[in-house]
Amino acid sequence: MKVQILGVGCPKCRQLEANTKEALRLLGMNDPVEKVTDIREIMKFGVMMTPALAIDGKVVLFGKVASPAEIQSAITSVL
């Protein structure tokens, strides 16, 4: 599974990354989390508000810092 955090590196982006890693840990998964910080690459996803979370190239959350529980739900919905 490809997990990506879309954002330029602001505190909210870093918190979403930490929450995503925690959600993966709670799910017993050790997939790496890739950070996409290039605004042109972020725009290719159609994201206008960051931070955002993409799973296997599909944006599942955007515009807020989701909790680990919300991220777990998003991950399991795409599996």
GROMACS elastic network, one bead per residue, 0.5 to 0.9 nm:
[ bonds ]
;  ai    aj funct       b0    kb
    1    31     6  0.66528   500
    1    32     6  0.86324   500
    1    55     6  0.70024   500
    1    56     6  0.59592   500
    1    79     6  0.88213   500
    2    31     6  0.73317   500
    2    32     6  0.75122   500
    2    33     6  0.75118   500
    2    34     6  0.78911   500
    2    54     6  0.79575   500
    2    55     6  0.56610   500
    2    57     6  0.72578   500
    3    20     6  0.87030   500
    3    31     6  0.72879   500
    3    32     6  0.67968   500
    3    33     6  0.51277   500
    3    34     6  0.61670   500
    3    35     6  0.87020   500
    3    53     6  0.73702   500
    3    54     6  0.59355   500
    3    56     6  0.64063   500
    3    57     6  0.80548   500
    4    17     6  0.86764   500
    4    32     6  0.86891   500
    4    33     6  0.56650   500
    4    35     6  0.56750   500
    4    36     6  0.66559   500
    4    52     6  0.82172   500
    4    53     6  0.57975   500
    4    54     6  0.50698   500
    4    55     6  0.64674   500
    4    56     6  0.81076   500
    4    57     6  0.79356   500
    4    59     6  0.89327   500
    5    13     6  0.72272   500
    5    14     6  0.87562   500
    5    16     6  0.73999   500
    5    17     6  0.63211   500
    5    20     6  0.85371   500
    5    33     6  0.71157   500
    5    34     6  0.62167   500
    5    36     6  0.59783   500
    5    37     6  0.83249   500
    5    51     6  0.70130   500
    5    52     6  0.58238   500
    5    54     6  0.65009   500
    6     9     6  0.86836   500
    6    13     6  0.74916   500
    6    34     6  0.86554   500
    6    35     6  0.62220   500
    6    37     6  0.62482   500
    6    38     6  0.85515   500
    6    39     6  0.87162   500
    6    41     6  0.86482   500
    6    42     6  0.59926   500
    6    45     6  0.89124   500
    6    47     6  0.83431   500
    6    50     6  0.65638   500
    6    51     6  0.56700   500
    6    53     6  0.61171   500
    6    54     6  0.74271   500
    6    62     6  0.86332   500
    7    10     6  0.71966   500
    7    12     6  0.86436   500
    7    13     6  0.56836   500
    7    14     6  0.86910   500
    7    35     6  0.74780   500
    7    36     6  0.62546   500
    7    37     6  0.51645   500
    7    38     6  0.78692   500
    7    39     6  0.76918   500
    7    42     6  0.72228   500
    7    49     6  0.86652   500
    7    50     6  0.53965   500
    7    52     6  0.67130   500
    8    13     6  0.72635   500
    8    35     6  0.87797   500
    8    36     6  0.74824   500
    8    38     6  0.68506   500
    8    39     6  0.71123   500
    8    42     6  0.89409   500
    8    50     6  0.80576   500
    8    51     6  0.81270   500
    9    12     6  0.78728   500
    9    13     6  0.55364   500
    9    14     6  0.63548   500
    9    35     6  0.85190   500
    9    36     6  0.88956   500
    9    37     6  0.65913   500
    9    51     6  0.87687   500
   10    13     6  0.52076   500
   10    14     6  0.64178   500
   10    15     6  0.87681   500
   10    51     6  0.84203   500
   11    14     6  0.50685   500
   11    15     6  0.61643   500
   11    16     6  0.86400   500
   12    15     6  0.50285   500
   12    16     6  0.61539   500
   12    17     6  0.85846   500
   12    50     6  0.83637   500
   12    51     6  0.65719   500
   12    64     6  0.76582   500
   12    65     6  0.61269   500
   13    16     6  0.51254   500
   13    17     6  0.62479   500
   13    18     6  0.87383   500
   13    50     6  0.73640   500
   13    51     6  0.50998   500
   13    52     6  0.78501   500
   13    64     6  0.88942   500
   13    65     6  0.74791   500
   14    17     6  0.50331   500
   14    18     6  0.62933   500
   14    19     6  0.86734   500
   14    51     6  0.87689   500
   15    18     6  0.50252   500
   15    19     6  0.60955   500
   15    20     6  0.84420   500
   15    65     6  0.67747   500
   15    66     6  0.87933   500
   16    19     6  0.50327   500
   16    20     6  0.59560   500
   16    21     6  0.85522   500
   16    51     6  0.71142   500
   16    52     6  0.80286   500
   16    53     6  0.80076   500
   16    64     6  0.82093   500
   16    65     6  0.52455   500
   16    66     6  0.64476   500
   16    67     6  0.78485   500
   16    68     6  0.86185   500
   17    20     6  0.50551   500
   17    21     6  0.62225   500
   17    22     6  0.86308   500
   17    33     6  0.74640   500
   17    34     6  0.89076   500
   17    35     6  0.81123   500
   17    53     6  0.86519   500
   18    21     6  0.51884   500
   18    22     6  0.62553   500
   18    23     6  0.86761   500
   18    68     6  0.86869   500
   19    22     6  0.50009   500
   19    23     6  0.61058   500
   19    24     6  0.86156   500
   19    65     6  0.82281   500
   19    66     6  0.73246   500
   19    67     6  0.61299   500
   19    69     6  0.87454   500
   19    71     6  0.76221   500
   20    24     6  0.61720   500
   20    25     6  0.85314   500
   20    33     6  0.78919   500
   20    53     6  0.84388   500
   20    66     6  0.84165   500
   20    67     6  0.81467   500
   20    68     6  0.61489   500
   20    71     6  0.63106   500
   20    72     6  0.80464   500
   21    24     6  0.51332   500
   21    25     6  0.61563   500
   21    26     6  0.86550   500
   21    30     6  0.83801   500
   21    31     6  0.87000   500
   21    32     6  0.83491   500
   21    33     6  0.71791   500
   21    68     6  0.82567   500
   22    26     6  0.61461   500
   22    27     6  0.86021   500
   22    68     6  0.61628   500
   23    26     6  0.50851   500
   23    27     6  0.62283   500
   23    28     6  0.86771   500
   23    29     6  0.86076   500
   23    67     6  0.83540   500
   23    69     6  0.66740   500
   23    70     6  0.84851   500
   23    71     6  0.61398   500
   23    72     6  0.52984   500
   23    75     6  0.86951   500
   24    27     6  0.50462   500
   24    28     6  0.62516   500
   24    29     6  0.50354   500
   24    30     6  0.64550   500
   24    31     6  0.73361   500
   24    68     6  0.84202   500
   24    71     6  0.84741   500
   24    72     6  0.71356   500
   24    75     6  0.85109   500
   25    28     6  0.50274   500
   25    29     6  0.56233   500
   25    30     6  0.65887   500
   26    29     6  0.75240   500
   26    68     6  0.85142   500
   26    72     6  0.80414   500
   27    30     6  0.88167   500
   27    72     6  0.71356   500
   27    76     6  0.89532   500
   36    39     6  0.81814   500
   36    41     6  0.70761   500
   36    42     6  0.67512   500
   37    40     6  0.87172   500
   37    41     6  0.76008   500
   37    42     6  0.71294   500
   38    41     6  0.53163   500
   38    42     6  0.62925   500
   38    43     6  0.87405   500
   39    43     6  0.60964   500
   39    44     6  0.86885   500
   40    43     6  0.51380   500
   40    44     6  0.64686   500
   41    44     6  0.51660   500
   41    45     6  0.71159   500
   42    45     6  0.55195   500
   42    46     6  0.71417   500
   42    47     6  0.62481   500
   42    48     6  0.82922   500
   42    50     6  0.88135   500
   42    52     6  0.89592   500
   43    46     6  0.50072   500
   43    47     6  0.55180   500
   43    48     6  0.69519   500
   44    47     6  0.75403   500
   45    48     6  0.89237   500
   45    54     6  0.85833   500
   45    57     6  0.77944   500
   45    58     6  0.77109   500
   45    59     6  0.71071   500
   46    59     6  0.85556   500
   47    50     6  0.70771   500
   47    51     6  0.88933   500
   47    52     6  0.74090   500
   47    59     6  0.79674   500
   47    62     6  0.73600   500
   47    63     6  0.86777   500
   48    62     6  0.85476   500
   48    63     6  0.81662   500
   49    52     6  0.73187   500
   49    62     6  0.63150   500
   49    64     6  0.82837   500
   50    53     6  0.87934   500
   50    62     6  0.59217   500
   50    64     6  0.70875   500
   51    61     6  0.82995   500
   51    62     6  0.57363   500
   51    63     6  0.54352   500
   51    64     6  0.61331   500
   51    65     6  0.69185   500
   52    59     6  0.69502   500
   52    60     6  0.76509   500
   52    61     6  0.54068   500
   52    63     6  0.61683   500
   52    64     6  0.73506   500
   52    65     6  0.82362   500
   53    58     6  0.83405   500
   53    59     6  0.57518   500
   53    60     6  0.58675   500
   53    61     6  0.51506   500
   53    62     6  0.62893   500
   53    71     6  0.85669   500
   54    57     6  0.56172   500
   54    58     6  0.50384   500
   54    60     6  0.56027   500
   54    61     6  0.71584   500
   54    62     6  0.87592   500
   55    58     6  0.52763   500
   55    59     6  0.64165   500
   55    60     6  0.67823   500
   55    74     6  0.87331   500
   55    75     6  0.72254   500
   55    78     6  0.76192   500
   56    59     6  0.84711   500
   56    78     6  0.87922   500
   59    62     6  0.72842   500
   60    71     6  0.87700   500
   60    74     6  0.63478   500
   60    75     6  0.81973   500
   60    78     6  0.85715   500
   61    64     6  0.76565   500
   61    65     6  0.87941   500
   61    66     6  0.76197   500
   61    71     6  0.80808   500
   61    74     6  0.76641   500
   62    65     6  0.80401   500
   62    66     6  0.85328   500
   63    66     6  0.89994   500
   66    69     6  0.79509   500
   66    70     6  0.58227   500
   66    71     6  0.62988   500
   67    70     6  0.51721   500
   67    71     6  0.62536   500
   67    72     6  0.85954   500
   68    71     6  0.50392   500
   68    72     6  0.60620   500
   68    73     6  0.86541   500
   69    72     6  0.50258   500
   69    73     6  0.63105   500
   69    74     6  0.87182   500
   70    73     6  0.51541   500
   70    74     6  0.63022   500
   70    75     6  0.87121   500
   71    75     6  0.60935   500
   71    76     6  0.85652   500
   72    75     6  0.51488   500
   72    76     6  0.61539   500
   72    77     6  0.85447   500
   73    76     6  0.52589   500
   73    77     6  0.61083   500
   73    78     6  0.89084   500
   74    77     6  0.51877   500
   74    78     6  0.66777   500
   75    78     6  0.55265   500
   75    79     6  0.64910   500
   76    79     6  0.51614   500
